[in-house]
Amino acid sequence: MPIVSKTIPSKHNGLLEITWVNGTKVLDTANANYSYGSLQRILQYGLKKINVKPDAHILVLGLGGGSVIPTIYQCYGKRVAITAVEIDEVIIDVAAHEFAITSNSSFQIICEDALTFIDRDKNFYDLIIIDLFVDDQVPQQFYEASFFEAISQRLLPKGKFLFNAGMNTQIIVPVIKKLQMHLANQIQIEKHLNVGRSNTLVIGEKIKED
Ligand SMILES: C[S@@+](CC[C@H](N)C(=O)[O-])C[C@H]1O[C@@H](n2cnc3c(N)ncnc32)[C@H](O)[C@@H]1O
């Protein structure tokens, strides 16, 4: 039985709930688990399907409470460098004060819109994790081919992305078809339906230079 210990209002994400489930502290919104619950296991499933080198540079779009950060270290070791982008300063504060997720010399947190960031960024990444939700919905701009073209431009050759595409397969399946058509020459796409009995994950690998 979940026990809500705290609610925190956020203009980007509505009412955030810090909840205890079976002895684990998790972050929820009104209709979704954001961090440290089923969401963490769903991303872990995807990361286990991807190999990266020990000193990889990994970009996380959508920090939330930061549950993917320990999962990254568990899967790939502590030598990776991580940059995380999060639009909501309230969530960044929650990640720090409720879950001890803070920047250090190899882990940088940037408070910015992911679309603005990806358009202005000049770095290249071995892996980009795309986990962008407002409550239980992926904002429409992150389903657009133009967003994935920008993602492709930020990937090193053979670089990969892991996209948590959400729960609504009626929306997601046509989106994946559109991406497969648009990015056929640059990205190889594989989909994993019903991960954690709810979400679709998309794994992309850059097959050639833009
Ligand atoms: C499911 S949570 C991320 C969970 C996180 N990856 C983890 O492992 O705990 C989704 C996050 O996407 C963020 N988000 C939504 N729209 C965004 C945008 N336009 N730019 C950056 N972050 C955004 C939300 O504020 C929220 O924190």
The ligand as an SDF file (V2000), in Angstrom:
LIG
                    3D

 27 29  0  0  0  0  0  0  0  0999 V2000
    9.5740   10.3920  -16.0860 C   0  0  0  0  0  0  0  0  0  0  0  0
   10.4230   11.8400  -15.5900 S   0  0  0  0  0  0  0  0  0  0  0  0
   12.1270   11.3960  -15.8400 C   0  0  0  0  0  0  0  0  0  0  0  0
   12.5860   10.3230  -14.8920 C   0  0  0  0  0  0  0  0  0  0  0  0
   14.0860   10.1340  -14.8600 C   0  0  0  0  0  0  0  0  0  0  0  0
   14.6460    9.8370  -16.1560 N   0  0  0  0  0  0  0  0  0  0  0  0
   14.5220    9.1030  -13.8520 C   0  0  0  0  0  0  0  0  0  0  0  0
   15.2790    8.2030  -14.2320 O   0  0  0  0  0  0  0  0  0  0  0  0
   14.1510    9.1950  -12.6920 O   0  0  0  0  0  0  0  0  0  0  0  0
   10.1540   12.9350  -16.9520 C   0  0  0  0  0  0  0  0  0  0  0  0
   10.8520   14.2640  -16.8070 C   0  0  0  0  0  0  0  0  0  0  0  0
   10.8280   14.9480  -18.0560 O   0  0  0  0  0  0  0  0  0  0  0  0
   10.8840   16.3270  -17.7440 C   0  0  0  0  0  0  0  0  0  0  0  0
   10.5200   17.1310  -18.9270 N   0  0  0  0  0  0  0  0  0  0  0  0
    9.3010   17.2230  -19.5150 C   0  0  0  0  0  0  0  0  0  0  0  0
    9.3590   18.0960  -20.5520 N   0  0  0  0  0  0  0  0  0  0  0  0
   10.6300   18.5340  -20.6280 C   0  0  0  0  0  0  0  0  0  0  0  0
   11.3140   19.4200  -21.5080 C   0  0  0  0  0  0  0  0  0  0  0  0
   10.6600   20.0830  -22.4930 N   0  0  0  0  0  0  0  0  0  0  0  0
   12.6370   19.6180  -21.3260 N   0  0  0  0  0  0  0  0  0  0  0  0
   13.3050   18.9890  -20.3100 C   0  0  0  0  0  0  0  0  0  0  0  0
   12.6990   18.1650  -19.4230 N   0  0  0  0  0  0  0  0  0  0  0  0
   11.3820   17.9230  -19.5810 C   0  0  0  0  0  0  0  0  0  0  0  0
    9.8870   16.4430  -16.6060 C   0  0  0  0  0  0  0  0  0  0  0  0
   10.0280   17.6640  -15.8990 O   0  0  0  0  0  0  0  0  0  0  0  0
   10.2080   15.2030  -15.7930 C   0  0  0  0  0  0  0  0  0  0  0  0
   11.1150   15.4820  -14.7690 O   0  0  0  0  0  0  0  0  0  0  0  0
  1  2  1  0
  2  3  1  0
  2 10  1  0
  3  4  1  0
  4  5  1  0
  5  6  1  0
  5  7  1  0
  7  8  2  0
  7  9  1  0
 10 11  1  0
 11 12  1  0
 11 26  1  0
 12 13  1  0
 13 14  1  0
 13 24  1  0
 14 15  1  0
 14 23  1  0
 15 16  2  0
 16 17  1  0
 17 18  1  0
 17 23  2  0
 18 19  1  0
 18 20  2  0
 20 21  1  0
 21 22  2  0
 22 23  1  0
 24 25  1  0
 24 26  1  0
 26 27  1  0
M  CHG  2   2   1   9  -1
M  END
$$$$
